[in-house]
């Protein structure tokens, strides 16, 4: 009998985990865990080469369980898994919020949904429903539809409806709102000191809109919010998951944790302790494996959950309830109709959206600076990206410019490249002599070294054109300042077209 109860608890524990893994085919340990109750997996860029390989992988996984939930973290912007090798063919949330056409947002999300459904994906960890109210936010930024609550709420609903109309479940994140932070929860615990009234007015409306739009899942944030709970981060807080999300907002769908190995919770409670506390607080599915993508971690989490039930730390009824919600979600997603592989919105929808999102600001005395005269030299100032963005994903304006004008020259510089005296002159200004100078930045306001370099370049070359591919900010008074509101491949193409007068 003890062995039978252990097996039952292990199956229940497996069923609430959403692990990632390494490889473009499913490793044996994942297939074994599916046979032992695992109901979900999550895919990252390392698992995806192309649509054909992705479809073969999801087919392999579902051969073990036809109702298996297969999730992916595809925001269709700077955070992309499907197109990590090329850069996204869609402009991302900030660009869509800037255009502010909910029908366009619906179309972009619907096209993505058809693509995901055709590849066998049933759950997408998107959209970000965070209001980016703090411009220095290190982890949200262009992933948000903007800094205005009404805009974010409007486009959150449209994005969810577009994706789910194509047969893929959306996941509104990061509840109750990660926009007013200056700490990246991958590494530390952000703290939101706003009062409950401010949070209800600024951060919660997009999540209310998501619930009203029928979102099938919500992802919790690893943040401390004393207005609701001064002890436990949101993911681990019964007051926030049960009281606020379930009670006040009336959400009845699947609650998923943000990656449980993230430093904000794992450094405080350990990865196993955070997992147990999250399920006890009301989470139904535990995302893991962005970094800890191995069998040992998955086994340890399942054992910790089973042990917590045996020790009385986690009620078995709560674990069973979570398992039931995952199973219900799996049955719902498996009954949705298959979608045709073609994008209903057409292949150019993303580029059209990116073009509409470009904003051009001329210095009053230099309104004739575009299109560029002569061959451009492009200086791209490249920051280190946070863990949600794959650092190898292509971005920038140099390559799109080169495709239109092959005599374009370019250099990409990081903070370490500019550590030596005269490095900026040698690497950026000297090669630009006799050429149009284009300086490309990404969230310049968040990086002091980038602001200094930008200021130096514009002082030396007042005719420089600056392209900001992150969150717009007050920058050096360049001749022309372009804001693309994202750094995806189509954002770069749209900027290059404007620079060369190709549109």
C-alpha positions as CSV (number, residue, x, y, z in Angstrom):
1,X,0.0,0.0,0.0
2,X,2.8,2.5,0.8
3,X,4.3,1.8,-2.6
4,X,1.0,2.4,-4.3
5,X,0.4,5.7,-2.6
6,X,4.0,6.7,-3.5
7,X,3.2,5.9,-7.2
8,X,-0.1,7.9,-7.0
9,X,1.6,10.9,-5.5
10,X,4.4,10.8,-8.0
11,X,2.0,10.7,-10.9
12,X,0.1,13.6,-9.4
13,X,3.3,15.5,-8.9
14,X,4.5,14.8,-12.4
15,X,1.2,16.0,-13.8
16,X,1.7,19.6,-12.5
17,X,5.2,20.1,-13.8
18,X,6.0,21.8,-17.2
19,X,9.6,21.0,-17.7
20,X,11.9,22.0,-20.5
21,X,14.6,19.8,-22.0
22,X,17.7,20.0,-24.3
23,X,17.6,18.8,-27.9
24,X,15.6,18.9,-31.0
25,X,14.1,15.5,-30.4
26,X,12.6,14.4,-27.1
27,X,15.1,12.7,-24.8
28,X,14.3,9.3,-23.3
29,X,13.8,10.7,-19.8
30,X,11.0,13.0,-21.0
31,X,9.2,10.1,-22.7
32,X,9.5,8.0,-19.5
33,X,8.1,10.8,-17.4
34,X,5.1,11.2,-19.8
35,X,4.4,7.6,-19.3
36,X,4.6,8.2,-15.5
37,X,2.0,11.1,-15.5
38,X,3.8,14.1,-17.0
39,X,1.1,16.2,-18.7
40,X,3.1,19.1,-20.1
41,X,6.4,20.2,-21.5
42,X,7.7,23.6,-22.6
43,X,9.9,24.3,-25.6
44,X,12.6,26.9,-25.9
45,X,14.7,28.2,-28.8
46,X,17.2,25.4,-28.3
47,X,14.5,22.9,-29.2
48,X,13.5,24.5,-32.5
49,X,15.3,24.6,-35.8
50,X,12.5,25.0,-38.3
51,X,8.7,24.4,-38.7
52,X,9.2,20.9,-40.1
53,X,11.5,19.8,-37.2
54,X,9.2,21.4,-34.6
55,X,6.2,19.5,-36.0
56,X,8.2,16.3,-35.9
57,X,9.1,16.9,-32.3
58,X,5.5,17.6,-31.2
59,X,4.4,14.5,-33.0
60,X,7.0,12.4,-31.2
61,X,5.9,13.8,-27.9
62,X,2.2,13.3,-28.5
63,X,2.8,9.7,-29.5
64,X,3.2,9.1,-25.8
65,X,0.1,11.1,-24.8
66,X,-2.2,12.6,-27.4
67,X,-3.5,15.2,-24.9
68,X,0.0,16.4,-23.8
69,X,0.2,20.1,-23.3
70,X,3.1,21.5,-25.4
71,X,3.9,25.1,-24.4
72,X,6.3,27.6,-25.9
73,X,7.5,31.0,-24.9
74,X,6.9,32.8,-28.1
75,X,6.1,36.5,-27.7
76,X,6.5,37.3,-31.4
77,X,8.8,40.2,-30.7
78,X,12.2,40.5,-29.2
79,X,11.5,37.3,-27.3
80,X,11.1,34.7,-30.0
81,X,11.7,30.9,-30.1
82,X,10.3,30.1,-33.5
83,X,12.6,32.6,-35.2
84,X,15.6,32.8,-32.9
85,X,18.0,32.1,-35.8
86,X,16.6,34.9,-38.1
87,X,14.9,37.4,-35.8
88,X,11.1,37.7,-35.6
89,X,9.0,38.4,-38.6
90,X,6.6,40.3,-36.3
91,X,7.3,43.6,-34.6
92,X,6.4,42.8,-30.9
93,X,4.1,44.4,-28.4
94,X,5.4,47.9,-28.0
95,X,5.2,48.4,-31.8
96,X,1.7,47.1,-31.8
97,X,0.7,49.4,-28.9
98,X,2.3,52.3,-30.7
99,X,0.3,51.7,-33.8
100,X,-2.8,51.3,-31.5
101,X,-4.9,49.3,-34.0
102,X,-6.5,46.4,-32.1
103,X,-7.5,44.7,-35.3
104,X,-3.9,44.7,-36.4
105,X,-2.9,43.2,-33.1
106,X,-5.6,40.5,-33.5
107,X,-4.3,39.7,-37.0
108,X,-0.7,39.4,-35.9
109,X,-1.6,37.1,-33.0
110,X,-3.9,35.1,-35.1
111,X,-1.2,34.5,-37.7
112,X,1.1,33.4,-35.0
113,X,-1.5,31.1,-33.5
114,X,-2.1,29.4,-36.9
115,X,1.7,28.8,-37.2
116,X,1.9,27.4,-33.7
117,X,-1.1,25.2,-34.1
118,X,0.1,23.8,-37.3
119,X,3.4,22.9,-35.6
120,X,1.6,21.1,-32.7
121,X,1.9,23.7,-30.0
122,X,-1.1,24.1,-27.7
123,X,-0.1,26.8,-25.2
124,X,1.9,30.0,-25.7
125,X,3.4,31.9,-22.7
126,X,2.2,35.2,-24.1
127,X,1.2,38.0,-24.1
128,X,2.9,40.2,-21.6
129,X,0.1,42.1,-20.0
130,X,2.5,44.3,-18.0
131,X,2.2,48.0,-18.1
132,X,5.7,49.3,-18.5
133,X,5.2,52.2,-16.2
134,X,8.9,52.4,-15.2
135,X,11.0,53.3,-18.2
136,X,14.1,51.8,-16.5
137,X,12.5,48.4,-16.2
138,X,15.3,45.9,-17.1
139,X,13.2,43.0,-18.2
140,X,9.8,44.1,-19.6
141,X,10.4,47.2,-21.9
142,X,9.4,46.5,-25.5
143,X,7.7,43.3,-24.4
144,X,4.8,45.5,-23.0
145,X,2.2,47.2,-25.2
146,X,3.2,50.4,-23.6
147,X,3.2,52.7,-20.5
148,X,-0.5,53.5,-20.6
149,X,-2.9,51.1,-18.8
150,X,-5.8,51.6,-21.3
151,X,-3.5,50.8,-24.3
152,X,-2.1,47.7,-22.7
153,X,-5.6,46.4,-21.7
154,X,-7.0,47.0,-25.1
155,X,-4.2,45.2,-26.9
156,X,-3.9,42.4,-24.3
157,X,-7.5,41.5,-25.1
158,X,-7.0,41.7,-28.9
159,X,-3.8,39.6,-28.8
160,X,-5.5,36.9,-26.7
161,X,-8.5,36.8,-28.9
162,X,-6.4,36.6,-32.0
163,X,-4.2,33.8,-30.7
164,X,-7.0,31.7,-29.2
165,X,-9.2,32.0,-32.3
166,X,-6.4,30.1,-34.1
167,X,-6.6,27.2,-31.6
168,X,-3.7,28.0,-29.3
169,X,-4.2,29.0,-25.6
170,X,-2.8,32.3,-24.5
171,X,-1.1,33.0,-21.1
172,X,-1.4,36.5,-19.7
173,X,1.8,37.4,-17.8
174,X,3.3,38.4,-15.3
175,X,0.5,38.7,-12.8
176,X,-0.2,41.0,-11.0
177,X,2.1,43.2,-13.2
178,X,5.9,43.4,-13.7
179,X,6.0,46.8,-15.2
180,X,7.0,49.0,-12.3
181,X,10.3,47.3,-11.4
182,X,14.0,48.0,-11.6
183,X,15.1,44.5,-10.7
184,X,15.2,41.5,-13.1
185,X,13.5,38.6,-11.4
186,X,15.8,36.2,-13.2
187,X,18.5,37.4,-10.7
188,X,16.8,39.0,-7.7
189,X,13.5,39.7,-6.1
190,X,11.8,42.8,-7.4
191,X,9.6,44.8,-4.9
192,X,6.6,46.8,-5.8
193,X,5.9,49.5,-3.2
194,X,2.8,51.0,-4.7
195,X,-0.4,50.9,-2.6
196,X,-3.2,48.6,-3.5
197,X,-5.3,51.4,-5.0
198,X,-2.5,52.4,-7.4
199,X,-1.9,48.8,-8.4
200,X,-5.6,48.3,-9.0
201,X,-5.7,51.4,-11.2
202,X,-2.5,50.9,-13.2
203,X,-1.4,47.3,-13.3
204,X,-4.5,45.1,-12.9
205,X,-6.8,46.4,-15.7
206,X,-4.9,44.5,-18.5
207,X,-5.4,41.3,-16.5
208,X,-9.1,42.0,-16.0
209,X,-9.3,42.5,-19.7
210,X,-7.5,39.2,-20.3
211,X,-10.0,37.4,-18.1
212,X,-12.9,39.0,-19.8
213,X,-11.4,38.1,-23.2
214,X,-11.4,34.4,-22.1
215,X,-7.7,33.8,-21.6
216,X,-7.1,30.2,-20.7
217,X,-4.0,30.7,-18.5
218,X,-2.2,33.3,-16.4
219,X,1.4,33.3,-15.4
220,X,2.4,34.6,-12.0
221,X,5.3,37.0,-11.3
222,X,8.2,36.5,-8.8
223,X,7.8,39.8,-7.1
224,X,7.2,41.0,-3.5
225,X,4.1,43.3,-3.3
226,X,3.7,44.4,0.3
227,X,0.3,46.0,-0.5
228,X,-1.0,42.4,-0.8
229,X,1.6,40.2,1.0
230,X,4.7,41.6,2.7
231,X,6.3,38.2,3.2
232,X,5.8,35.9,0.1
233,X,6.5,36.7,-3.6
234,X,3.3,36.7,-5.7
235,X,3.9,33.3,-7.2
236,X,4.1,31.8,-3.6
237,X,1.3,33.9,-2.1
238,X,-2.2,32.5,-1.4
239,X,-3.4,36.1,-0.9
240,X,-2.3,37.0,-4.5
241,X,-3.0,33.8,-6.4
242,X,-6.1,32.7,-4.5
243,X,-7.5,36.0,-3.1
244,X,-6.7,38.4,-5.9
245,X,-6.5,36.4,-9.1
246,X,-9.1,33.7,-8.3
247,X,-11.3,35.7,-5.9
248,X,-11.3,39.3,-7.0
249,X,-10.6,38.8,-10.8
250,X,-12.7,35.6,-11.0
251,X,-10.1,33.7,-13.0
252,X,-11.0,30.0,-13.2
253,X,-8.4,28.8,-15.7
254,X,-4.8,27.4,-15.4
255,X,-2.4,29.3,-13.2
256,X,1.2,28.8,-14.3
257,X,4.3,29.9,-12.4
258,X,7.1,31.9,-14.1
259,X,10.2,29.7,-14.3
260,X,10.6,28.4,-10.8
261,X,14.4,28.3,-11.0
262,X,14.6,32.1,-11.4
263,X,16.7,33.8,-8.6
264,X,13.8,35.8,-7.2
265,X,12.3,32.7,-5.6
266,X,14.9,29.9,-5.8
267,X,17.5,31.9,-3.9
268,X,15.1,32.4,-1.1
269,X,13.5,28.9,-0.9
270,X,15.5,26.7,-3.2
271,X,14.0,25.4,-6.4
272,X,12.1,22.5,-4.6
273,X,10.9,24.7,-1.7
274,X,9.6,27.4,-4.2
275,X,7.8,24.7,-6.1
276,X,6.0,23.3,-3.1
277,X,5.1,26.8,-1.9
278,X,3.8,27.8,-5.4
279,X,1.4,24.8,-5.6
280,X,0.3,25.3,-2.0
281,X,-0.5,28.9,-2.9
282,X,-2.7,27.9,-5.8
283,X,-0.5,27.5,-8.8
284,X,-1.6,24.6,-11.0
285,X,1.5,24.2,-13.2
286,X,5.1,24.8,-12.4
287,X,7.3,26.0,-15.3
288,X,10.9,24.8,-15.1
289,X,13.7,24.2,-17.5
290,X,14.6,27.5,-19.1
291,X,17.9,26.9,-17.3
292,X,17.5,23.7,-15.3
293,X,16.5,21.5,-18.2
294,X,17.5,18.1,-16.9
295,X,15.9,14.9,-15.6
296,X,17.5,15.3,-12.1
297,X,15.7,18.6,-11.6
298,X,12.4,17.3,-12.7
299,X,12.7,14.2,-10.5
300,X,13.7,16.4,-7.5
301,X,10.6,18.6,-8.0
302,X,8.2,15.7,-8.3
303,X,9.8,14.1,-5.2
304,X,9.6,17.3,-3.2
305,X,5.8,17.7,-4.0
306,X,5.1,14.1,-3.1
307,X,7.1,14.4,0.1
308,X,5.3,17.6,1.0
309,X,2.0,15.8,0.8
310,X,3.2,13.0,3.0
311,X,4.6,15.5,5.5
312,X,1.4,17.5,5.6
313,X,3.0,20.6,4.2
314,X,0.9,20.4,1.0
315,X,-2.7,19.1,1.1
316,X,-3.2,16.3,-1.3
317,X,-6.5,17.9,-2.3
318,X,-4.6,21.0,-3.5
319,X,-2.2,18.9,-5.5
320,X,-5.1,16.9,-7.0
321,X,-7.0,20.1,-7.8
322,X,-3.9,21.4,-9.7
323,X,-3.6,18.1,-11.5
324,X,-7.2,18.2,-12.5
325,X,-6.9,21.7,-13.9
326,X,-4.0,20.7,-16.0
327,X,-5.9,17.6,-17.3
328,X,-8.9,19.7,-18.0
329,X,-6.8,22.2,-20.0
330,X,-5.2,19.3,-21.9
331,X,-8.5,17.9,-22.9
332,X,-9.8,21.4,-24.0
333,X,-6.7,22.1,-26.1
334,X,-6.7,18.6,-27.8
335,X,-10.3,19.1,-28.9
336,X,-9.7,22.4,-30.8
337,X,-9.7,22.1,-34.6
338,X,-6.4,21.8,-36.4
339,X,-5.4,25.0,-38.3
340,X,-4.0,25.1,-41.8
341,X,-0.3,25.7,-42.1
342,X,-0.7,28.9,-44.1
343,X,-0.9,32.2,-42.2
344,X,-4.4,33.6,-42.6
345,X,-3.1,37.1,-42.3
346,X,-0.6,36.9,-45.1
347,X,3.2,36.8,-44.9
348,X,3.7,40.6,-44.9
349,X,1.4,41.4,-42.0
350,X,4.4,41.6,-39.6
351,X,6.4,43.9,-41.8
352,X,3.4,46.1,-42.5
353,X,2.9,46.4,-38.7
354,X,6.6,47.2,-38.2
355,X,6.4,49.9,-40.9
356,X,3.4,51.5,-39.2
357,X,5.3,51.6,-35.8
358,X,8.3,53.6,-37.0
359,X,8.3,57.2,-35.7
360,X,10.7,59.8,-37.2
361,X,11.7,63.0,-35.3
362,X,13.8,65.6,-37.2
363,X,15.8,68.4,-35.7
364,X,14.0,71.5,-37.0
365,X,17.0,72.8,-38.9
366,X,17.7,69.4,-40.6
367,X,14.4,68.2,-42.1
368,X,16.1,67.3,-45.3
369,X,18.4,64.7,-43.7
370,X,16.4,61.7,-45.1
371,X,16.8,59.8,-47.2
372,X,20.5,59.4,-46.5
373,X,22.9,60.9,-48.9
374,X,25.8,58.7,-49.7
375,X,26.8,55.3,-48.3
376,X,26.0,54.8,-44.6
377,X,28.3,53.7,-41.8
378,X,26.3,52.0,-39.1
379,X,27.5,51.9,-35.4
380,X,25.4,49.5,-33.4
381,X,25.7,49.8,-29.6
382,X,24.8,46.4,-28.3
383,X,23.8,45.9,-24.6
384,X,23.8,42.6,-22.8
385,X,20.3,41.1,-23.0
386,X,18.3,39.6,-20.2
387,X,17.7,35.8,-20.1
388,X,14.2,36.0,-21.7
389,X,15.8,37.2,-24.9
390,X,18.0,34.7,-26.7
391,X,21.4,36.6,-27.0
392,X,22.1,35.0,-30.4
393,X,18.9,36.3,-32.1
394,X,19.9,38.7,-34.9
395,X,18.9,42.3,-34.6
396,X,19.9,45.7,-35.8
397,X,19.8,47.9,-38.9
398,X,23.1,47.3,-40.6
399,X,22.2,44.0,-42.4
400,X,18.8,45.4,-43.7
401,X,20.6,48.5,-44.9
402,X,23.3,46.3,-46.6
403,X,20.5,44.3,-48.3
404,X,19.3,47.6,-49.9
405,X,22.6,49.3,-50.3
406,X,25.6,46.8,-50.5
407,X,28.2,49.5,-49.9
408,X,27.0,50.0,-46.3
409,X,29.7,49.5,-43.7
410,X,29.1,48.7,-40.0
411,X,30.6,47.9,-36.6
412,X,28.9,46.5,-33.5
413,X,30.3,47.6,-30.1
414,X,29.5,46.5,-26.6
415,X,30.4,48.1,-23.3
416,X,33.8,46.3,-23.1
417,X,34.7,47.5,-26.6
418,X,34.6,51.1,-25.4
419,X,36.6,50.6,-22.3
420,X,39.8,52.0,-23.8
421,X,40.6,55.6,-24.6
422,X,40.0,56.5,-28.2
423,X,38.1,53.3,-28.9
424,X,35.0,55.2,-30.1
425,X,37.0,57.3,-32.5
426,X,38.9,54.4,-33.9
427,X,35.9,52.0,-34.2
428,X,33.1,54.3,-35.0
429,X,34.1,57.8,-36.2
430,X,37.1,57.1,-38.3
431,X,35.4,54.6,-40.6
432,X,32.4,57.0,-40.9
433,X,34.5,59.8,-42.4
434,X,32.9,60.8,-45.7
435,X,29.8,58.6,-45.0
436,X,26.4,59.1,-43.5
437,X,26.6,58.1,-39.8
438,X,23.7,55.9,-38.4
439,X,23.9,55.1,-34.7
440,X,21.7,52.2,-33.5
441,X,20.9,51.9,-29.8
442,X,18.7,49.6,-27.8
443,X,17.2,51.0,-24.5
444,X,19.9,53.7,-24.3
445,X,18.3,55.2,-21.2
446,X,19.0,52.1,-19.2
447,X,22.7,51.9,-20.1
448,X,25.0,54.7,-18.9
449,X,27.8,53.6,-21.2
450,X,25.5,53.6,-24.2
451,X,24.3,57.1,-23.4
452,X,27.9,58.4,-23.1
453,X,28.9,56.8,-26.4
454,X,25.8,58.1,-28.1
455,X,26.4,61.6,-26.8
456,X,30.1,61.5,-28.0
457,X,29.1,60.3,-31.4
458,X,26.4,63.0,-31.9
459,X,28.7,65.7,-30.6
460,X,31.3,64.7,-33.1
461,X,28.8,64.2,-35.9
462,X,25.8,66.5,-35.4
463,X,24.4,65.1,-38.7
464,X,24.2,61.6,-37.3
465,X,21.0,59.7,-37.5
466,X,20.0,57.8,-34.3
467,X,17.8,54.7,-34.4
468,X,16.4,53.6,-31.0
469,X,15.2,49.9,-31.2
470,X,14.2,49.8,-27.6
471,X,12.0,51.9,-25.4
472,X,12.1,55.5,-26.7
473,X,13.7,58.1,-24.5
474,X,15.1,61.7,-24.5
475,X,18.4,61.3,-26.4
476,X,21.2,63.4,-27.8
477,X,19.9,66.0,-30.3
478,X,20.7,64.0,-33.5
479,X,19.8,65.3,-36.9
480,X,17.1,62.6,-37.1
481,X,15.9,60.2,-34.5
482,X,14.0,57.1,-35.4
483,X,12.1,54.9,-32.9
484,X,11.2,51.4,-34.1
485,X,9.7,50.3,-30.8
486,X,11.4,46.9,-31.0
487,X,14.5,45.2,-32.3
488,X,13.0,42.3,-34.4
489,X,14.1,41.6,-37.9
490,X,11.1,43.4,-39.5
491,X,11.7,46.4,-37.2
492,X,15.2,46.7,-38.7
493,X,13.9,46.3,-42.2
494,X,11.3,49.0,-41.6
495,X,14.0,51.4,-40.3
496,X,16.3,50.7,-43.2
497,X,13.5,51.5,-45.7
498,X,12.9,54.8,-44.0
499,X,16.6,55.7,-43.9
500,X,17.1,55.0,-47.6
501,X,13.6,56.3,-48.8
502,X,12.6,52.9,-50.0
503,X,9.0,53.3,-48.8
